[in-house]
Amino acid sequence: MNTILQFDQVCVEARDRHRDMTPILQSVNLRVEMGEKLGIVGGSGSGKSTLLRIAAGVLSPGLHHTSGKVSTAGVNMLAVDPKVRQQMYGSTVALVAQSLGEALTSHLTIRAHFHDTLGHDVNDETILSSLGDAGLDGVKYLQRFPHQISGGERQRILLALALVRSPSLLLLDEPTSALDVGTAADVLATIIKLQELRGFALICVSHDLGVVGRVSDQVVVMNRGQIVEHGLTERVLATPSDSYTQSLLASIPRLHVRMRTPQLSVQPPVVIVHELTVIRNGSTRALDSVSLKVGKGEVVGVIGESGSGKSTLLSVISGLVSSSSGSIHNGNGFDLSTPLRNRPHAVLSEIQMVFQNPDDSLNPVRTVEQSMSRYTNANRDEVLVALDAVELSAQFLTRRPSEMSGGEKQRVAVARALLMHPQLLLLDEVTSALDVTVQASVVKMLASLQAASGMSMVMVSHDIALIASLADKLIVLRNGKVVEQGSVDAVINSPIDPYTQHLVNLAATAIRK
Amino acid sequence: MKNLTRRALFTFGAFASLAVLSFLGIDALPGDGCTALHGRFATPAKIAECREEHRLNDSVVVRLGNWANDAVHGDLGYSIKRDDQVAQIVLPRIRNTAMLAVVAGLMAFPSAIVAGLLIGRYPQSRVGRIINTLGLVAMTLPEFVIATILWLVFSIWIPIFPGVTVVPSNATILELLPHIWMPALTLAAVVFAHSMRTMKAGVTTVKLMPFVESARLRGTGERVTLLRHILPAALPPVVNTIAVDAAWLLTGTFVTEAVFNYRGLGRLAIDAISDRDTAVILPIVLFGLGVYLTMSLIADMLVRLLDPRLRQRS
């Protein structure tokens, strides 16, 4: 077989302002044959993206190649003239970088993107057939700008653009991380189909073993800049030999594995939402007649794809967004549609919210203690109790966000909410920015926290398996409407609504095992 | 489109209300056309007679109404001091300043965009660093210092341009043209660095964005990437900088015009203020107002053209 990509003892380091060096890739050896499908998994900071990018001869700013050789289609990528490398892009090797819709140029139409890649004499038929292969039919796309199409369509267009000049190696960095579960599954199916059709070698990087399991024959597991396991995908997923791979697999939330026992008894409510409607931008119904009750000590999971209104629901309960019609009350009958500034302090403190990304919710210049005591007037002892509840020690008091990992930062965000002794904790995708292994530990912490405090929680996520592992009750939202609502076991085992069935099926088949 | 109409209406409303404010403000200044005419030879009787003749004793509201009515019909009023129609005095000066601004703008803005684009893309280039430094120096130096340097170089050492304008304010464009280069070069030197550095900063940010890397990794050529992907994304802030600078070129050239004795609006404004010729000051103030409002309106429209996401919302 012909080798399309070879890594020999490749080392890459990151250098910061103080010339301190951190190894990113440590003596990586890798060989990929023509037509092979390779998946690379690992947590953030494992070096998986660096490895993928260096295969195209690209190093992010701040990274330095210190030794070893990368040869792609026989070309020494890190030593060759940049002009030669530029010639290879699109024709020999193509890289679709991870992006949240920023990989297309916002002021150019889709047709213009193809023209810039292929030259202006290319006709529309060529473009249309390329789009068709990527699962997009219709002349309508040609005239559109990137913001006029959905995330899944954008990812397909990026695939079509990468493959239009038939490269022999396609590099994909997190091709589905920005997409909803359903869309992601469709895009993956297209990638598999295209690979079978064209026979290019494929390297797909993801933090998600499910994604990698679906598209690859071979899988590489990375941890701290090293390849810790490399083998047939089926074998690695079924019988992982490395301890990191084992913990990675064990951390994936499974549909039928519970972190706590669902409570089914009826408790007095802490929040009652009745026929709530929220209208945004004049006419869009972000929420459409949503009713739900959260009982004392109950954990309610809200599932839905982006745009389903699940985050809006939390914003309304917390008071950040006002409703257009319907009612919302707390357990004592207080009207929660009252604007935040008019609410009494006791009502304000009983509902607390934790946001998706701790980097946005923690001030980067403040220490943990400053962040936590600033607006809560909590003294050090109270802060320590709250930190203890999220399993962080006293040494975190003086740390700043830059000195903590993603999981630690999110724990601090939860601890800050706990300082107010809330009755209801609102959790908005709190684990989606975290690695799978870290996510598992945070979920476990939340479960024990709930058991210890008897707090109610409303938890929003796009991951049905994750949310089922914690919740007593599930609510499925779609286009602002509740399509299904019931106890965890009822929804997971016998979903009634077709959309819920679809979600459950996707989750059940996510990992080939 | 609806947004744009609203924006244009707002601009007009702002102009009208600011015009009224300007009229009242200038009216509140001590002195009027009659005191200006008689100067230190004024006697109470002469002034009273003059005020009676020019109907300056009417209430301010009546005079504002009359002035506005005349202005809408193309009559900008009458300068008692200069004994001439204000339009006759102001319009040729506007033409001269506009010509100067256009020439200076053509010298400065296109070259600033090109230089900023290239310096932002290739920050290591030596020529780029020299241009960047020169631009910064020109931006920090006062206009009269730049003017003096240019004089020394182009009028004395290499005498290719006349140092002082010696043509009357109503000279034809052809007569004026030889005298325009030196003041235009001075003004261009002052504004060049603003837009060049905005452009450079834009390119420095944009060139690291995911869509630029993505274009390159698809095999898009270097020139196409620079001109079609980086340039339009980096332009919006530059458009705003240029709009402000262009408005300044039309209204803020007092010093340069005085140094070169160029018969533009700036010279006229200084003269009119020093002899309190309120009838002449008012249209100059309004012209400045109109220029700033129009420039920001044009800039908004251009930015909208550059970004389809904004276009859709309008």
Interface residues (C-beta under 8 A of the other chain):
Chain A: A56 V58 P61 Q86 Q87 Y89 G90 S91 A94 L95 V96 A97 S99 E102 A103 L104 T105 S106 H107 L108 A112 H113 D116 T117 F145 H147 Q148 L158 L161 A162 R165
Chain B: L208 M209 P210 F211 E213 S214 A215 R216 L217 R218 G219 T220 G221 E222 V224 T225 R228 H229 P232 A233 L306 D307 P308 R309 Q312
